[in-house]
C-alpha cells in the first residue's frame, strides 16, 4: 500500500513539473537582438587558376554543358543588440541552384557542405 502511494505521488509530482509555464501578460521571453536590414548575396569559391567564382562543380570531372555546377546564395542580415548596442552580421544558408556548367575555365570543386 505504501509503495502504491509513493508511485501515485511520484506520478502527480511528475505531471506538475511537466506542465508548461504560463507567463503573465507583459512578460516575454524575447531576445535583445533586433534584425534591421537583410539582403541576398552569392557564395564565392576561390580558385587558384581563375580567381573567385560564384559557382562550383559537384564532381571532379568537368565537362562544359553538363548539368553539374552549383550556385549558392546566402541571406545576410545586420542585427542590433538593444542591451549592449553591438552590431553583428548574421548569415543563413539560402538556395542551392543546380545548372549547366558554362564554357570557360574549370570552377573549383564544391566543398562538402553537409
C-alpha positions as CSV (number, residue, x, y, z in Angstrom):
1,X,0.0,0.0,0.0
2,X,2.8,2.4,0.9
3,X,4.7,1.6,-2.3
4,X,1.5,2.3,-4.4
5,X,1.1,5.7,-2.7
6,X,4.7,6.6,-3.4
7,X,4.2,5.7,-7.1
8,X,1.0,7.7,-7.3
9,X,2.6,10.7,-5.6
10,X,5.6,10.5,-7.9
11,X,3.3,10.5,-10.9
12,X,1.4,13.5,-9.7
13,X,4.6,15.4,-9.0
14,X,5.9,14.4,-12.4
15,X,2.8,15.8,-14.1
16,X,3.1,19.0,-12.1
17,X,6.6,19.6,-13.3
18,X,5.7,18.7,-16.9
19,X,3.1,21.5,-17.2
20,X,4.1,24.4,-19.4
21,X,4.9,27.7,-17.6
22,X,2.3,30.4,-18.2
23,X,3.7,33.9,-18.1
24,X,1.6,36.9,-17.1
25,X,0.8,39.4,-19.8
26,X,3.6,41.9,-20.5
27,X,6.3,39.4,-19.6
28,X,8.1,37.9,-22.7
29,X,10.8,35.5,-23.4
30,X,12.2,37.9,-26.0
31,X,15.7,38.4,-27.2
32,X,17.6,41.7,-27.2
33,X,18.6,41.1,-30.8
34,X,16.7,43.1,-33.5
35,X,17.2,42.3,-37.2
36,X,17.4,45.5,-39.2
37,X,18.3,45.0,-42.9
38,X,18.7,41.8,-44.9
39,X,19.9,41.0,-48.4
40,X,20.8,38.0,-50.6
41,X,24.4,37.6,-51.8
42,X,26.1,34.8,-53.7
43,X,28.6,32.5,-52.0
44,X,32.1,32.8,-53.6
45,X,34.6,30.0,-54.2
46,X,38.3,30.6,-54.6
47,X,40.2,29.0,-57.5
48,X,43.9,29.4,-57.9
49,X,43.6,29.2,-61.7
50,X,40.7,31.6,-62.4
51,X,40.3,33.5,-59.1
52,X,37.0,33.8,-57.2
53,X,33.9,32.4,-58.9
54,X,30.3,32.3,-57.7
55,X,29.7,28.7,-58.6
56,X,31.4,25.3,-58.1
57,X,31.3,21.8,-59.7
58,X,29.8,18.8,-57.9
59,X,32.1,16.1,-59.3
60,X,35.8,16.0,-60.0
61,X,35.3,15.7,-63.8
62,X,34.4,18.9,-65.5
63,X,32.7,19.0,-68.8
64,X,31.1,22.2,-70.1
65,X,27.4,21.7,-70.9
66,X,26.9,19.0,-68.3
67,X,24.4,19.7,-65.5
68,X,26.9,19.5,-62.7
69,X,27.5,23.1,-61.4
70,X,26.0,24.6,-58.3
71,X,25.5,28.2,-57.2
72,X,24.7,29.0,-53.6
73,X,23.1,32.1,-52.1
74,X,23.1,33.3,-48.5
75,X,20.7,35.6,-46.7
76,X,22.8,38.2,-44.8
77,X,21.3,40.4,-42.1
78,X,22.5,43.1,-39.7
79,X,21.3,42.6,-36.1
80,X,21.5,45.1,-33.3
81,X,21.7,44.1,-29.6
82,X,19.4,46.5,-27.8
83,X,21.1,45.9,-24.4
84,X,24.7,46.4,-25.4
85,X,24.5,48.4,-28.7
86,X,26.6,45.8,-30.5
87,X,26.0,45.1,-34.2
88,X,26.5,41.6,-35.7
89,X,26.2,40.2,-39.2
90,X,24.1,37.0,-39.4
91,X,24.3,34.6,-42.3
92,X,21.7,32.0,-43.2
93,X,22.1,29.4,-45.9
94,X,19.9,30.2,-48.8
95,X,19.2,28.5,-52.0
96,X,21.2,25.9,-53.9
97,X,20.8,26.0,-57.7
98,X,22.0,23.2,-60.0
99,X,22.7,24.3,-63.5
100,X,24.5,23.5,-66.7
101,X,28.3,24.2,-66.5
102,X,29.2,27.1,-68.7
103,X,32.1,27.2,-71.2
104,X,35.3,28.7,-69.8
105,X,37.8,27.9,-67.1
106,X,37.1,25.0,-64.8
107,X,35.5,26.0,-61.5
108,X,36.6,24.7,-58.1
109,X,35.1,21.5,-56.7
110,X,32.3,22.2,-54.2
111,X,33.2,21.7,-50.6
112,X,31.3,19.2,-48.5
113,X,28.6,21.4,-47.0
114,X,26.6,18.7,-45.2
